Amino acid sequence: MTASGHPNQGPAVPNDLGGTSLPPVNEKESPRSIGELVAGVTERFSRLIRDEIELAKVQAKAKASKVAGGVVFFAIAGVLALYALGILLLAAVYGLANAVPLWLAALIVGVVILLICGILALIGIKSLKASNKHVVDPKSGLINDIEAAKKGLNKNE
């Protein structure tokens, strides 16, 4: 019971998002004071804000992991491109030095490595484009929550 003789809402209970939520309000309870109502709304709104921030963190981590996959493919492509450059330079040296089939073999190997680099770069680009579809936007979540609260208030009037 509160100081004014009204029943207390009870303890907060854990919810699925790792936060806590208040038990449902019993409609048959005696009316609460304006102060208690404002305190309840304030507490629930602050809990809602904390949960929205937590959701934004989870979404940001998900996007970071998707971007990391694309970055890995670009890194692999960069390393292989360096090897290809070395081989192509070696092929040019052999080709200019004696013009025998040895340079042709080195040139073929260099071209194959460049093809592999191109394929890996395309995979990296595709992965980065896919990660851009996942937008972290906590602002829209808050706007939706405020609109839902307004609808609930208008419905009760």
Secondary structure, DSSP 8 states (H G I E B T S, - for coil): --TTS-------EE-TTSSEE-----TTS----HHHHHHHHHHHHHHHHHHHHHHHHHHHHHHHHHHHHHHHHHHHHHHHHHHHHHHHHHHHHHHHHH-SHHHHHHHHHHHHHHHHHHHHHHHHHHHHHHHHTS---HHHHHHHHHHHHHHHHHHH-
